[in-house]
Amino acid sequence: MKSIRETEEKVQKPGPKSNKILINKDLLPSKGKYYKTDLFARKLSAIEMKELSKVTRESVDRVFNSTIASAIDGIELSDVQRNDKLWLIYYLRSITYNDIPMKVEGECKSCKKKAWYDYRLMNLDVVYAEKELEKELVLPNGDTLELRFPTIGDEIEIARTKNNPAYIENIDTDVMTVASHISSINGEAVSIYEAYTYFARGKGSALDYAKLVSHLKKFAFGARPYAKFPCSCGEYAEAEVPLTTAFFLPEI
Ligand SMILES: [Zn+2]
């Protein structure tokens, strides 16, 4: 049986002539812990790169999401971990240009030396999901939460809820993002909005909220738009890697 399954798997995977690249899930901030399938990527087109180079604060979510939806295969956009999203954008830029370096200026936090470095994907500052999320959390008030990490689908729902005119209150996005980690309270499934109201005007106090935030911090993962480079003093220099036109359309 095993050998038949292995053969099938081999057939399903794209061959060397395919333009799809199998993503090594270990490289993802989530380490692929929350994906059951293989993920594939393809190089971005000139038009897609141009779109990325022109993102604004207003368009960034839409452009990043549509880029990931069309260039990443093997998973629905809504199932992609929210905390893998930024890394995937850096990754797509990297495979599209064969990781062509970009000059960034870094400063060492220890010796304060400033220098120019060649940014490549391997330098991106990534916090990996080392431990599996402890899904059950008992709050100081005695309630038991079941937890998960939010996906891009959840992020889209948060944006939709925030813009829903039916909710006249001013929704705090940070609190709602934390609340989106809750899938059930005392065994009862809750929507993101319900989880939010639990802290906005429900039983969840500031102490309970602080407990939840501290718990999630222990398992947090993700990429930030910074890179680290070994400094001559033995410490690390840090440089911002901004998602600018020069990054997506490098001078070559
Ligand atoms: Zn240094």
Boltz pocket constraint, residues with backbone or C-beta under 6 A from the ligand:
constraints:
  - pocket:
      binder: B
      contacts: [[A, 108], [A, 109], [A, 110], [A, 111], [A, 112], [A, 113], [A, 231], [A, 232], [A, 233], [A, 234], [A, 235], [A, 236]]
      max_distance: 6.0
